[in-house]
């Protein structure tokens, strides 16, 4: 009867490699935490610097909306450097891929290309809004973006919401919306109300497109079954940025925007040299923002990415006050407090979930060791 009992026994899958399970996830969690923090830093630098430089471009005489949209992803060739370094450094350990540097499946490549086109449209909507709205009002992009992201995350990727994450979404959305409650006093001088409203509508459209795009990319990555590694993250970002840039390049060629750059630079309010500094700085800052945003999405979730983006909204206000002389009133201070509160709520919920997971794993280990001791004792008794 003993062989039959051994055959019908169904071991816990967590029990197959107890030694590795105790070590590898620990290192993996450390690496994932590092990548999340790094991408948060990149997203913060890009999201604060990019919109300010873009607004500076329009404030001092820039008029090319497709150029502003094109600048968001056009810095993507910089991704070739880490991709090449990673490929050549892994040649010794991945010899079967030595002649195939591309690591994406057909599904993930096509999905990334489609998302890239959506990002291109998002960039145009955003640049259109930025041309008419001050940075403080443009913060509405992030407020509605979080709401759209939460909605699409629930519908598309079946995101599980705890009361902590719901609390975070409500607080951070409400905090950012407060920034638009006093927008009548933020209409730039010389701007018509019609253009201001049009910019507002385009900003909301950008938020909807962005919320859908990042959720669709998360869904595509999950469905592909491809594990998120550094190589995969870099290739996905490269494909997304490439197709977003192509989407914006076509109308620029049709409108002859590239040919008009020298003339626009000569008439720029800050001078020709600073024109190129502002444009190049915007390209670099916005590309860093894209790298950080997509990297954070691939390492965590679309909802967490939306929460971090909303957390940075009030930070934008502080820098807009410093560099663009925009006002900082009680509404913006309240928005900052609510966003910080909401983000802290989400972090605390994640901390509680991790403690619960550790306790569950510990209970499994205790149960597995107990079963092992019982089986060992029984085996000794049988031999005796």
C-alpha positions in Angstrom: 0.0 0.0 0.0 3.0 2.4 0.5 3.7 2.9 -3.2 0.0 3.7 -3.9 0.0 6.2 -1.0 3.1 7.9 -2.4 1.6 8.1 -5.9 -1.6 9.7 -4.8 0.0 12.2 -2.5 -0.2 15.8 -3.9 2.6 17.9 -2.5 2.2 21.6 -2.1 3.8 23.4 -5.1 5.6 25.7 -2.7 7.3 22.6 -1.3 9.1 21.5 -4.5 12.3 23.5 -3.9 12.2 24.8 -0.4 15.8 26.1 -0.4 15.4 28.2 -3.6 12.0 29.5 -2.5 13.6 30.9 0.7 16.3 32.7 -1.2 15.4 33.7 -4.8 12.2 35.6 -4.0 14.1 37.6 -1.4 16.7 38.7 -4.0 14.0 39.2 -6.6 12.0 41.5 -4.3 15.1 43.6 -3.6 15.8 44.0 -7.3 12.1 44.8 -8.0 12.1 47.4 -5.2 15.2 49.0 -6.6 13.7 49.2 -10.1 10.5 50.7 -8.8 12.4 53.4 -6.8 14.6 54.1 -9.8 11.7 54.5 -12.2 9.9 56.7 -9.7 12.9 59.0 -9.6 13.1 59.1 -13.4 9.3 59.8 -13.6 9.6 62.6 -11.1 12.4 64.3 -12.9 10.7 64.0 -16.2 7.2 64.9 -15.2 8.3 68.0 -13.3 10.9 69.2 -15.8 9.2 68.3 -19.1 5.9 70.2 -18.7 7.7 73.3 -17.4 10.0 73.4 -20.4 7.1 72.7 -22.8 5.1 75.5 -21.3 8.2 77.8 -21.5 8.4 77.0 -25.2 4.8 78.2 -25.8 5.1 81.2 -23.5 8.0 82.7 -25.4 6.7 82.4 -28.9 6.7 78.7 -29.8 3.6 77.6 -31.8 4.4 74.2 -33.2 2.0 71.8 -31.3 3.2 68.8 -33.3 6.8 69.6 -32.4 5.8 69.6 -28.7 4.1 66.3 -29.2 7.0 64.9 -31.1 9.5 65.9 -28.4 7.8 63.6 -25.8 9.2 60.4 -27.3 11.7 61.5 -29.9 14.6 60.9 -27.5 14.1 57.2 -27.7 17.4 56.4 -29.6 19.1 56.9 -26.2 17.5 53.6 -25.2 19.8 51.8 -27.7 22.7 52.3 -25.4 21.3 50.3 -22.4 19.8 47.7 -24.8 23.2 47.2 -26.5 25.1 47.0 -23.3 22.7 44.5 -21.8 22.7 42.4 -25.0 26.5 42.1 -25.2 26.9 41.6 -21.5 24.5 38.7 -21.6 26.1 36.9 -24.6 28.1 34.6 -22.4 25.0 33.4 -20.4 22.4 33.5 -23.2 24.3 32.0 -26.1 21.2 30.7 -27.8 20.1 34.3 -28.2 23.4 35.6 -29.4 22.1 36.2 -32.9 18.7 37.3 -31.8 19.0 40.6 -29.8 15.2 41.2 -30.0 13.5 39.6 -27.0 9.8 40.5 -27.6 7.2 38.1 -28.9 5.1 39.0 -31.9 2.1 39.7 -29.7 4.0 42.0 -27.4 5.7 43.8 -30.3 2.4 44.5 -32.1 0.7 45.5 -28.9 3.6 47.9 -28.0 3.3 49.4 -31.5 -0.4 50.0 -31.1 0.1 51.6 -27.7 2.9 53.7 -29.2 0.4 55.1 -31.7 -2.0 55.8 -28.8 0.8 57.6 -27.0 1.4 59.7 -30.1 -2.2 60.9 -30.1 -2.0 61.5 -26.3 1.1 63.6 -26.8 -0.7 65.8 -29.3 -3.7 66.3 -27.1 -1.5 67.1 -24.2 0.7 69.6 -26.2 -2.5 71.3 -27.5 -3.7 71.8 -24.0 -0.2 73.0 -22.8 -0.2 75.7 -25.5 -3.3 77.3 -23.9 -3.2 76.3 -20.3 -0.8 77.2 -17.5 1.0 74.3 -15.8 -1.2 74.6 -12.7 -4.4 73.9 -14.8 -2.7 71.3 -16.8 -2.5 69.4 -13.6 -6.1 68.4 -14.3 -4.5 65.9 -16.8 -3.2 64.0 -13.9 -6.3 64.2 -11.8 -8.6 62.8 -14.5 -5.9 60.5 -15.7 -5.9 58.7 -12.3 -9.7 58.3 -12.5 -9.5 56.9 -16.1 -6.6 54.6 -15.1 -8.5 53.2 -12.2 -11.6 52.7 -14.4 -9.7 50.9 -17.2 -7.6 48.9 -14.7 -10.8 47.6 -13.2 -12.4 46.8 -16.6 -9.4 45.5 -18.6 -6.9 43.9 -16.2 -9.4 43.2 -13.4 -7.4 45.2 -10.9 -8.2 44.3 -7.3 -9.1 47.3 -5.2 -8.7 47.4 -1.5 -10.2 50.1 0.7 -6.7 51.6 0.9 -6.4 51.9 -2.9 -9.9 53.2 -3.2 -9.2 55.8 -0.6 -6.0 56.8 -2.4 -7.8 57.2 -5.8 -10.5 59.3 -4.3 -8.2 61.6 -2.2 -5.7 62.1 -5.0 -8.3 62.7 -7.7 -10.1 65.1 -5.5 -6.9 66.8 -4.5 -5.9 67.4 -8.1 -9.4 68.5 -9.2 -9.2 71.2 -6.6 -6.5 72.8 -8.7 -9.0 73.4 -11.4 -11.7 74.9 -9.2 -10.0 78.2 -9.2 -9.0 78.1 -12.9 -10.8 81.4 -13.9 -8.0 83.3 -12.3 -5.4 81.3 -14.2 -6.4 82.3 -17.8 -3.2 83.7 -19.4 -3.2 87.3 -20.5 -4.2 87.7 -24.1 -5.8 84.2 -24.2 -9.4 83.9 -25.4 -11.9 82.0 -23.3 -12.7 79.8 -26.3 -9.1 78.7 -26.7 -8.8 78.1 -23.0 -11.9 75.9 -23.0 -10.6 74.0 -26.1 -7.3 73.5 -24.3 -9.1 72.2 -21.3 -11.1 69.7 -23.4 -8.0 68.5 -25.1 -6.3 68.0 -21.7 -9.1 65.8 -20.6 -8.9 63.8 -23.8 -5.2 63.3 -23.2 -6.0 62.0 -19.7 -8.4 59.5 -21.1 -6.0 58.3 -23.8 -3.2 58.0 -21.4 -5.2 56.0 -18.8 -6.4 53.6 -21.5 -2.9 53.3 -23.1 -1.0 52.3 -20.0 -3.7 49.8 -18.9 -3.7 48.3 -22.4 0.1 47.9 -22.2 -0.2 46.2 -18.8 -2.9 43.8 -20.3 -0.7 43.1 -23.3 2.3 42.2 -21.1 0.3 39.9 -18.9 -1.3 38.1 -21.9 2.1 37.7 -23.6 3.3 35.5 -20.7 6.8 37.2 -21.0 8.5 37.8 -17.7 9.4 41.4 -17.1 13.2 41.7 -17.2 15.5 44.7 -17.9 15.8 43.6 -21.6 12.0 43.3 -22.0 11.3 46.6 -20.4 13.9 48.4 -22.6 12.6 46.8 -25.8 8.9 47.6 -24.9 9.8 51.2 -24.2 11.8 51.4 -27.5 9.0 50.1 -29.6 6.4 52.3 -27.9 8.5 55.5 -28.3 9.4 54.6 -31.9 5.8 54.3 -33.1 4.7 57.4 -31.1 7.5 59.4 -32.7 6.5 58.1 -36.2 2.9 59.0 -35.5 4.0 62.6 -34.7 6.7 62.9 -37.4 4.2 62.3 -40.4 2.1 65.5 -39.7 5.3 67.5 -39.0 6.6 66.6 -42.4 3.3 67.4 -44.0 3.1 70.8 -42.2 6.8 71.4 -42.9 7.5 72.0 -39.2 11.1 70.9 -39.4 11.8 73.6 -42.1 10.2 76.3 -39.9 12.4 75.6 -36.8 15.2 78.0 -37.8 12.7 80.8 -38.4 10.9 80.1 -35.1 14.2 80.0 -33.2 15.2 83.4 -34.6 11.9 84.9 -33.3 11.9 83.1 -29.9 11.5 85.5 -27.0 14.5 84.2 -25.0 16.8 84.2 -28.0 17.8 81.7 -30.6 20.3 79.8 -28.5 17.9 79.4 -25.6 15.3 78.2 -28.0 17.3 75.1 -28.9 18.2 74.6 -25.2 14.5 74.6 -24.2 13.5 72.3 -27.1 16.4 69.9 -26.4 15.9 70.0 -22.7 12.2 69.2 -23.2 13.0 66.3 -25.4 15.4 64.8 -22.8 13.2 65.5 -19.8 10.1 64.1 -21.5 11.9 61.0 -22.6 13.1 60.4 -19.1 9.5 60.8 -18.0 8.4 58.1 -20.6 11.2 55.8 -19.5 10.3 56.1 -15.8 6.5 55.9 -16.5 6.7 52.8 -18.7 9.3 51.2 -16.5 7.2 51.7 -13.4 4.2 50.3 -15.2 6.1 47.1 -16.2 7.5 46.7 -12.7 4.3 47.4 -10.8 0.8 48.2 -12.3 -1.0 50.8 -14.2 -2.9 51.9 -11.0 0.3 52.4 -9.0 1.8 54.4 -12.0 -1.3 56.6 -12.0 -1.0 57.2 -8.2 2.7 58.2 -8.5 1.8 60.5 -11.4 -0.9 62.2 -9.4 1.4 62.5 -6.4 3.8 64.6 -8.6 1.0 67.0 -9.6 1.4 69.3 -6.6 5.2 69.1 -7.0 4.8 70.5 -10.5 3.0 73.5 -8.9 5.9 74.3 -6.6 8.3 74.3 -9.6 5.9 76.2 -11.7 5.8 78.9 -9.0 9.6 79.0 -8.9 10.4 79.0 -12.7 7.2 80.3 -14.3 6.1 82.7 -11.6 2.7 81.1 -11.3 0.7 81.7 -8.2 0.6 79.2 -5.2 -2.6 79.6 -3.3 -4.6 77.8 -0.6 -6.2 75.4 -3.1 -2.8 74.2 -4.3 -1.6 73.7 -0.7 -4.7 71.7 0.0 -4.2 69.6 -3.1 -0.6 68.8 -2.1 -1.8 67.6 1.3 -4.6 65.4 -0.1 -2.2 63.9 -2.7 0.4 63.1 0.0 -2.4 61.6 2.2 -3.7 59.5 -0.6 -0.3 58.2 -1.6 0.5 57.4 2.0 -2.7 55.4 2.2 -1.8 53.3 -0.8 1.7 52.6 0.6 0.3 51.6 3.9 -2.2 49.2 2.2 0.7 47.7 0.3 2.7 47.3 3.5 -0.2 45.6 5.2 -0.6 43.2 2.2 3.1 42.3 2.2 2.9 41.5 6.0 -0.1 39.3 5.3 1.7 37.5 2.4 4.8 36.9 4.6 2.6 35.5 7.3 0.9 33.2 4.8 4.2 32.0 3.5 5.4 31.4 7.0 2.3 29.3 7.8 3.0 27.2 4.6 6.6 26.7 5.7 5.5 25.6 9.2 2.9 23.2 7.7 5.4 21.8 5.2 8.0 21.1 7.9 5.4 19.5 10.1 4.3 17.2 7.2 7.9 16.4 6.5 8.7 15.4 10.1 5.5 13.3 10.3 6.3 11.5 7.1 9.9 11.0 8.3 8.8 9.5 11.6 6.3 7.2 9.8 9.0 6.0 7.4 11.3 5.2 10.3 8.6 3.3 12.0 7.9 1.3 8.8 11.5 0.4 8.4 11.7 -0.7 12.0 
